[in-house]
């Protein structure tokens, strides 16, 4: 199919202007249910010709209507009244070709445009404004000049053929290089410029992911067939040279040692170049808490080895942070948390954080007969004071020093525990997603629970593993997160002389759509204590289920094997699982139906010593820049006597 020269010229202009329209920023529309904040018409004065503006004829196609407004001088300058009729008519005259091109870019290649200005009419056949402005002065100081753009759009044209060819050979790419699924623009779709631009961007991304950083995607002039109302489109792709990652520089640091930044860059010279490799560098570097952001600047040419040099430009954050939070659960009670943090203590991105976490226990102390306290009692106050220190990139390596110390008083329906703990560990980062750690831990404490009173001391050698491919820490939409730990202990006092505690938790996140508005999330956890007996393990070290981060709907640590009096004793093993459907209704509001299950058992492996417990519920999410605010309502299933019929939880971040 061949079009005449005029048609080809016009569609070329239409595609170019359409591209500018597609790239323009859409004006913000405020929420204005009563019209109180709607745009007011300009004031009528004797010094200028103020006018009112209207676009008609496009019906429900708001995208095309917005494209017309975006290119229209009459619309853009509507609040700047012209001084005379000639100036107003010149605006209208300049709008005609702009609007026609915008409509072609929206797929209306047979569109007609009529601009009416105070009774004067302009069309593409009669585009001149000469001699038409004399009657407009009668509106001066009396009324707004009516200005209307009437569009007769005609039929929507569609693509009849979409082809992608190699700019070097002028032949189509083989399917092994360019699978058909990459070309999302298909015959039969409306011939809109926005669709063409999106398809061109997807082609460029595909070849960049094949290690072609300098790919160029062009288009031949589309061929229009007015008889069939169709458009033939050909993309011409020049992939350019294939490249690896070259030297990686670091810039932008002022107070942070650049060697620390380099230790969080896991890409090596010669690794394949791809968009994901660039995104991985950016994500891993921004895990340094002293940094606020990272920008990857790509070189303009390949080096002598055929690799692309990169520069990681970082920005630093304010070093000191003071924050806090408030939590509340109908079964766990209220809690307050405050913290202070320094993100760059000695210039090496060292992080020192001090936390104070206080809560007021509102549950029943059932291990002494099930009495329920009334009124405020200072003995129901618990909390945790802690300090943590992280020294990343020891001597410029991928080894980090971790140190933690805390004292806490924990109150649950089943035990009271007071303890102090200190841990020092080394973490080695193999990659941004995988790390291991090993250290030494000491703890002294005392507790009282249904099995007796304990005073003990522990020396442990904690080992841990973390694997995390999720995209967001507080609101993951994709990826896997695994945390595993195993710690052998030597006990003193009432503790067993030798035992070990292991725990593993894995969660998986799957977005059902590209915009991640529908997400399935699942979690499974298992824990086991090897060695010793249940009665000799300190209460705070046993396994319990229940609570906001476990089986919602049940009281905190209220699930587990029970003694002869019905008191929960805690267990030697644990199993938990949860599944959620995270559904965004709007950009800021979401709902989350969920189902939890879990139980602790008396044996080192789940042995049926206690029945599995289940809960279901519905959550509400309010999404903020920091993370989602969570409000969950959970109902225990097969509720026992004395258990509350429901519970709700409020916090920041997803449940897991």
C-alpha positions, 0 to 999 in steps of 0.5 A: 500500500502506498500513500501520496506524498502529502499523506506521508508528510502529514502522518510524519508530523502527526507521529512527531507531535503525537510523541510530544503529546504522549511525553507531556505531563498531564495536568493534575486534577484536584479532588473537588467534589463540590466544585469549590476549587474549580478553575474560574473563568477570566475576568471581563475587562475593557483592556483585553479580550477574555474568552471561555474555551471548550472542546467538543465532539470527542465524546468519551475519548478523554485521552484524545481530548487531553491531547487536543488541550495539550497542544492548543495555544488557546487552551494553554494561554486561556488565562492570559487574555489577548489585547485585541481580536487579531491576537486571539485569531492568530492563536486560533490559526496556529492551533489548527495544524497542531490539533489535526496532528494531535488527532492523527497521533490519537488514531483519527486520521480522517478527523476534521477540526472547526475552531469558532471564535465569537462567530468566526469559523476557521477550518483546515480548508480556510485556516487564515484569520485575516479580516475575521477579527473586527467583530470581536471588539464588541465583546470588550468589557461586556462578555467573554468571547466564546471559543470552541474547538469542534472535532469531527473525529471520523473513524479510528484507524488501526494498524494492519501490519507491524514489522520489526527489521534489523537496521543492518541487514534490513531483514526481520530478526530471527525468533531466537533474538526477538521472540514474537511476545516482545512486540506488544503492538499487534495488527488490529490495535488503534493506530495511536502514537502512544502505543508506538512509543510504548512498543519502541521503548519495549524493543529498546529494553529488550535489546538492552537486556541482551547486552546492547547498551547503545540500541537505537529504535527508529521508525519508517514513515508509516503508510496510511491506506484511507480506503481500508482505514489502516496503517502499516508500521515498520520499526528499524532496530540497530542493536549496536555493539554487544557489551559487558560492564566496564570499570565502575566509579563512585562519585558524590560521597562527601562524608562516607568512605567511597570504599564502603560504597564499592563493597556493596557493588557486586557486579564485576568487570566483564559481567553481561550488561543489562537493565537488571544489572544496572538496577541491582547496582542501584538497589544494593548501594542504596541499602547503605543507610547513610545514602539517600539515593544512587544514580548510575551514569553510563559511559558514552562509548565502550572501552578498549575491551568492549565494556561499558564504563559506569559511574555510581553517583550517590547522595548522602542522607542526614546522619542523625535520625529520631523517630517513633511509633505507636502500636495497638492490638486488642489482645496484645495491648498498647505499645510505644517505641522511640529510637535514635540513630546515627547513620555515619558515626565515624565516616565509614557508614557505621550505624548506631541505633538506640531503641526504647520499646515499652508496652502495657500488658492487658492480658490475663496472668493465667499460670497462677490461676487465671486471675485478671488484673483490674486498673493500672498496675506498674507490674504490667509494664514491659519493654526492651532497651537496646543498642545495635551497631553495624560497621559495614565493609570491614577494611573495604571487604564484604564483611560487616561487623554486627553488635547488639545488646539489649535488656528486656522485661517480657510479659505474656499470658504464660510467663514473665521473663527478665534478661540481658543479652549481647551478641557480636557477629561477622556477616559476609555478603556474597551478593546483594541477596545472599549473606551468612553470619556467625558470632558469639552470644551471651545471655543472663536472665530469670523467668517464671512460668507454669513449669517453675522459676528459672535463673540461667546463663547462656553462651551461644555461637549463632549462625545465620543465613539470609536470602532476599530477592524481594523488591521492597522491604516493607511492602514486597510485591515480588521475590523470595525472602528466607531467614534461617538461624541455628545456635548451639548453646552451653547453659548455666544455672537452671538451663541445660548444659547443651542444647541448640535452637534452629528456626527458618522462615520463608516467604514468597510474593507473586504479583499477578499483574505488571502494576502489582495491584494484585499480589499473592503472599505466603509465609511458612516458618519452622522452629526446633529445639534440640537437646535438653528437656522442655522443663529445663529450657528457659521460658523465653527460649521456647516456641509459642504461636499467636499474635500479630506476627504469627497466628492473628486473632490469638493472644501473643504467645498464647498457643502451644502445649498445655500442662495439666491445669490448661496453662500454655507451657511453650514448646520445643518446636513450631510450625506456622503458615500464612497466606494473603491476597493483597489487593489495591483498590486505589493508589492509596487504599487496599484490602487484604483477606488472609488466613493463618495457621500455626502451633507449638509442640512439646517435641523437637519436631511437630508431634501432634501434642497440640492441635493446629489452630487456624484464623482468618481475617480481613485487612485494610492498607493505606499506602504511604511513601514510607510503607503501608499502614496496616489495619487487620481484623482477625477471627480465631476459627474453632474458638475455645472457651475464654478466647476472644472472638476477634482481634485487630492490629495496627502497625506500619508495614505488611504482616510479613 
